[in-house]
């Protein structure tokens, strides 16, 4: 099995680690979770029973040593800084693990970029295209012919309709719904439970039902 290291920790990181381990128990043996890279813990400390192997800056060294990486460092405020941090690591796309849990549905004619993660009970319809390092969390749904950029995060139970254009660095919150044929600007965010029916611009946060502009990120 390919050994996977997660950039991050408790939160998206530990949830995805558990999903990889669950896939192993169900007979899917492509990836084996090895540990974390995390700047808030010391080497050899444990996060939910698994070791911290080093700092974020060590990512390329581990990639050169044969490990595969998953980036789970996301934040609504400061998202671009985190994207820039990851890109500065210069990890080749070939060393990013693309993981689809066996209980997820990914239709034919879907393109998942390097480092994407599709969690249990998520559903991705035909004709969708994802950039790299996108997280499609448990129960999230993406409608047909939707285009998604890099470093996007679709939280659990979020629903993105068809023919939506999602730019880089977008966060769609828990149980949020996105109408068909609209555009979400770079590093924008839609709050949990929101119902978005209009285009939103770069670096904007929208919340509510129907969703309204809250503030800039």
C-alpha positions as CSV (number, residue, x, y, z in Angstrom):
1,X,0.0,0.0,0.0
2,X,1.0,3.6,-0.6
3,X,1.8,5.3,2.7
4,X,-0.1,8.6,3.2
5,X,0.8,11.6,5.4
6,X,-1.8,14.2,6.2
7,X,-0.9,17.9,6.5
8,X,-3.0,19.0,9.4
9,X,-4.5,17.4,12.5
10,X,-7.7,17.3,14.6
11,X,-10.6,18.3,12.3
12,X,-10.5,17.5,8.6
13,X,-7.2,15.8,9.0
14,X,-8.2,13.3,11.7
15,X,-11.6,12.7,10.0
16,X,-9.9,11.8,6.7
17,X,-7.3,9.7,8.5
18,X,-10.2,7.7,10.0
19,X,-11.8,7.3,6.6
20,X,-8.6,5.9,5.1
21,X,-8.3,3.4,7.9
22,X,-12.0,2.5,7.5
23,X,-11.4,1.8,3.8
24,X,-8.6,-0.5,4.8
25,X,-10.8,-2.5,7.1
26,X,-13.3,-2.9,4.2
27,X,-10.7,-4.4,1.9
28,X,-9.5,-1.3,0.0
29,X,-5.8,-1.3,0.2
30,X,-4.5,1.5,-2.0
31,X,-3.4,3.8,0.8
32,X,-2.2,3.3,4.4
33,X,-2.3,6.2,6.8
34,X,1.2,6.8,8.3
35,X,0.8,10.0,10.4
36,X,0.7,13.8,10.3
37,X,2.8,16.8,9.6
38,X,1.7,19.5,12.0
39,X,3.3,22.7,13.2
40,X,1.4,22.8,16.6
41,X,2.6,19.4,17.8
42,X,6.1,18.1,18.4
43,X,7.5,15.1,16.5
44,X,6.3,11.8,17.9
45,X,3.4,13.3,19.8
46,X,0.1,11.5,19.0
47,X,-3.0,12.9,17.4
48,X,-5.9,10.5,18.1
49,X,-3.4,7.6,18.4
50,X,-1.3,8.4,15.3
51,X,2.1,10.0,15.3
52,X,3.2,13.5,14.2
53,X,6.1,12.8,11.9
54,X,7.4,16.3,11.4
55,X,6.5,19.9,10.5
56,X,4.6,21.2,7.4
57,X,7.9,22.3,5.9
58,X,9.0,18.7,5.8
59,X,6.4,17.7,3.2
60,X,8.6,17.6,0.2
61,X,11.3,15.6,2.0
62,X,8.7,12.9,2.8
63,X,7.4,13.0,-0.7
64,X,10.9,12.4,-2.0
65,X,11.1,9.4,0.5
66,X,8.1,7.8,-1.2
67,X,5.2,9.0,0.9
68,X,2.0,10.5,-0.5
69,X,0.4,13.6,0.9
70,X,-3.1,15.0,1.6
71,X,-3.5,18.7,2.5
72,X,-6.3,19.4,5.0
73,X,-5.2,22.9,6.1
74,X,-8.2,25.1,5.4
75,X,-9.6,28.3,6.9
76,X,-12.2,30.8,5.7
77,X,-10.2,33.8,6.9
78,X,-6.6,33.6,5.5
79,X,-7.4,30.9,3.0
80,X,-5.1,32.4,0.3
81,X,-2.2,32.4,2.8
82,X,-2.7,28.7,3.4
83,X,-2.9,28.0,-0.3
84,X,0.3,29.9,-0.8
85,X,1.9,28.0,2.1
86,X,1.0,24.7,0.5
87,X,2.2,25.7,-2.9
88,X,5.5,26.9,-1.5
89,X,6.2,23.4,-0.4
90,X,6.6,22.4,-4.1
91,X,5.1,18.9,-3.6
92,X,4.7,17.3,-7.1
93,X,1.1,16.5,-8.0
94,X,2.3,12.9,-8.5
95,X,2.9,12.7,-4.8
96,X,-0.6,13.9,-3.8
97,X,-3.0,11.1,-2.7
98,X,-6.4,11.1,-4.4
99,X,-8.6,9.1,-2.1
100,X,-12.2,8.0,-2.7
101,X,-13.9,6.2,0.1
102,X,-15.6,3.0,-1.1
103,X,-19.0,4.3,0.1
104,X,-18.8,7.4,-2.1
105,X,-20.3,7.6,-5.5
106,X,-18.2,9.1,-8.3
107,X,-20.0,9.0,-11.7
108,X,-18.3,8.2,-15.0
109,X,-16.7,11.2,-16.8
110,X,-15.7,12.9,-13.5
111,X,-12.2,14.3,-13.3
112,X,-10.7,14.5,-9.8
113,X,-7.5,16.5,-9.6
114,X,-4.4,15.3,-7.6
115,X,-4.9,15.3,-3.9
116,X,-8.7,15.3,-3.9
117,X,-10.6,13.4,-1.2
118,X,-14.2,12.1,-1.5
119,X,-15.6,11.0,1.8
120,X,-18.4,8.4,2.6
121,X,-21.8,9.0,1.2
122,X,-20.7,11.9,-1.0
123,X,-22.0,12.0,-4.5
124,X,-20.5,13.5,-7.6
125,X,-22.5,13.5,-10.8
126,X,-21.2,13.0,-14.4
127,X,-19.3,15.7,-16.2
128,X,-17.8,17.4,-13.1
129,X,-14.2,18.5,-13.0
130,X,-12.1,19.3,-9.9
131,X,-8.8,21.0,-9.5
132,X,-6.3,19.7,-7.0
133,X,-6.6,19.3,-3.2
134,X,-10.4,19.5,-3.0
135,X,-12.2,18.0,0.0
136,X,-15.7,16.6,-0.6
137,X,-16.8,15.7,2.9
138,X,-19.3,13.2,4.1
139,X,-22.7,13.4,2.4
140,X,-21.8,16.3,0.2
141,X,-23.4,16.3,-3.3
142,X,-22.1,17.9,-6.5
143,X,-24.4,18.2,-9.5
144,X,-23.6,17.4,-13.1
145,X,-21.3,19.5,-15.3
146,X,-20.0,21.6,-12.4
147,X,-16.5,22.9,-12.5
148,X,-14.4,23.3,-9.4
149,X,-11.0,24.9,-9.0
150,X,-8.1,24.0,-6.6
151,X,-8.2,23.9,-2.8
152,X,-12.0,23.9,-2.4
153,X,-13.8,22.5,0.6
154,X,-17.4,21.2,0.5
155,X,-18.5,20.5,4.1
156,X,-20.7,17.6,5.2
157,X,-24.2,17.5,3.6
158,X,-23.5,20.5,1.4
159,X,-25.3,20.5,-2.0
160,X,-23.9,22.1,-5.1
161,X,-26.2,22.0,-8.1
162,X,-25.4,21.6,-11.8
163,X,-23.5,23.8,-14.1
164,X,-22.0,25.7,-11.2
165,X,-18.5,27.3,-11.6
166,X,-16.5,27.2,-8.3
167,X,-13.2,29.1,-8.4
168,X,-10.1,28.3,-6.3
169,X,-10.2,28.3,-2.5
170,X,-14.0,28.2,-2.0
171,X,-15.6,26.9,1.2
172,X,-19.2,25.7,1.2
173,X,-20.4,25.2,4.7
174,X,-22.4,22.4,6.4
175,X,-25.7,21.7,4.8
176,X,-25.5,24.8,2.5
177,X,-27.2,24.7,-0.9
178,X,-25.9,26.2,-4.1
179,X,-28.3,27.0,-7.0
180,X,-27.5,25.8,-10.5
181,X,-25.7,27.9,-13.1
182,X,-24.0,30.4,-10.7
183,X,-20.4,31.3,-10.0
184,X,-18.6,31.4,-6.7
185,X,-15.6,33.7,-6.7
186,X,-12.0,32.9,-5.6
187,X,-11.6,32.3,-1.8
188,X,-15.3,33.0,-1.2
189,X,-17.4,31.2,1.4
190,X,-21.0,30.2,1.9
191,X,-22.1,29.7,5.5
192,X,-23.6,26.6,7.0
193,X,-27.3,26.1,6.1
194,X,-27.2,29.0,3.6
195,X,-29.2,28.9,0.3
196,X,-27.2,30.7,-2.4
197,X,-29.1,31.8,-5.5
198,X,-26.8,34.5,-6.9
199,X,-23.2,34.8,-8.1
200,X,-20.8,35.9,-5.4
201,X,-17.5,37.7,-5.9
202,X,-13.9,36.9,-4.8
203,X,-13.2,37.0,-1.0
204,X,-16.9,37.3,0.0
205,X,-18.8,35.5,2.8
206,X,-22.5,34.9,2.3
207,X,-24.9,33.5,4.9
208,X,-28.6,32.9,5.4
209,X,-31.7,31.8,3.4
210,X,-31.7,33.3,0.9
211,X,-28.0,34.0,1.3
212,X,-26.9,37.6,1.7
213,X,-23.5,39.2,1.8
214,X,-22.0,39.2,5.3
215,X,-18.5,40.6,4.9
216,X,-15.2,40.2,3.1
217,X,-12.7,37.5,4.1
